[in-house]
Amino acid sequence: MTEHMSTLEATWLSVSEFTQVAGLQKTDVVSLVEVGVLKPMGQSLGDWTFDNQAMVLARRLRRIREDLELDLDVHALALGFRLLERISELESALNRAQVAQLQDRG
C-alpha cells in the first residue's frame, strides 16, 4: 500500500489490519479514538474501519514517539499531535496573509 493515493481511491482497514500497518497497539488505537484523534467508521470496536488519512496520522504519531525516543502515553502523544496540527494551521494562515499582503502591494 502506498501513502500517495488519489482522493478517489480509498482503502479501509479493520482494527487489526490498522494496528499492524500503523505499528500501534490496539489499546493505543482505542485510546486515540476515545480522545478524538482517530475517527473510524463504524459504531463499535468490531465494526471500526480506518481510511488512508487515519493511516497517515497514525504513522505520524508513531514516528513522533519513536523519533523522540519517548515512552509517552497515548494522551500525551495526542496532545503533542494536536499542538503540531495547530502550529501547521497557524503557519498556513500566516503564509496566506503574507501572500495577500504581497498581492495588495502589486
C-alpha positions in Angstrom: 0.0 0.0 0.0 1.3 3.5 -0.8 0.7 6.7 1.1 0.3 8.6 -2.1 -3.2 7.7 -3.3 -5.6 9.8 -5.3 -8.6 11.2 -3.5 -10.8 8.8 -5.4 -9.1 5.8 -4.1 -9.9 4.6 -0.6 -8.5 1.8 1.5 -10.5 0.8 4.6 -8.7 -1.3 7.2 -10.1 -3.2 10.1 -8.7 -2.5 13.6 -6.3 -5.5 13.4 -5.1 -4.5 10.0 -4.7 -0.9 11.0 -2.7 -1.7 14.1 -0.3 -3.9 12.1 0.2 -1.4 9.3 0.4 1.7 11.7 2.7 -0.1 14.2 0.4 0.8 17.1 -1.0 -1.4 19.9 -4.8 -2.0 19.8 -5.1 -0.2 23.2 -3.3 2.8 21.7 -5.8 2.9 18.8 -8.8 2.6 21.1 -7.4 5.5 23.3 -6.7 7.6 20.2 -10.3 7.1 19.2 -11.5 7.9 22.7 -9.7 11.2 22.7 -10.9 12.1 19.2 -7.6 12.0 17.3 -8.6 9.0 15.2 -12.2 8.9 13.8 -13.0 5.4 12.4 -16.1 4.5 10.5 -18.4 2.2 12.5 -20.1 2.3 15.9 -18.2 -0.3 17.9 -14.6 -1.6 18.0 -15.5 -4.7 16.0 -17.1 -2.5 13.2 -14.4 0.2 13.1 -12.6 0.7 9.8 -9.9 3.3 9.1 -9.1 5.2 5.9 -5.9 6.4 4.3 -6.0 9.7 6.2 -6.1 7.9 9.6 -3.2 5.7 8.5 -1.0 8.7 7.6 -2.0 10.2 11.0 -1.2 7.0 12.9 2.2 6.7 11.2 3.0 10.3 12.1 2.1 9.7 15.7 4.3 6.6 15.8 7.2 8.4 14.2 6.9 11.2 16.9 7.0 8.6 19.6 10.0 6.8 18.0 11.9 9.8 16.9 11.8 11.4 20.3 12.5 8.1 21.9 9.9 8.8 24.5 7.6 6.4 26.3 4.6 8.7 26.1 1.2 7.5 26.9 -1.3 7.9 24.1 -2.9 11.0 25.7 0.4 12.9 25.8 1.0 11.8 22.2 -2.4 13.0 21.2 -1.8 16.4 22.9 1.6 16.7 21.1 -0.1 15.9 17.8 -2.8 18.5 18.4 -0.2 21.1 19.1 1.7 20.2 15.9 -1.5 20.4 14.0 -2.3 23.8 15.4 1.2 25.1 14.5 0.7 23.9 11.0 -2.7 25.7 10.8 -1.1 28.9 12.1 1.7 28.6 9.6 -0.7 28.2 6.7 -2.7 31.2 7.9 0.4 33.3 8.1 1.5 32.2 4.6 -1.9 33.1 3.2 -1.7 36.5 4.9 1.7 37.2 3.5 0.6 36.2 0.0 -2.4 38.5 0.3 -0.2 41.4 1.5 2.2 40.9 -1.4 -0.7 40.9 -3.8 -2.0 44.1 -2.3 1.3 45.8 -2.9 1.5 44.8 -6.5 
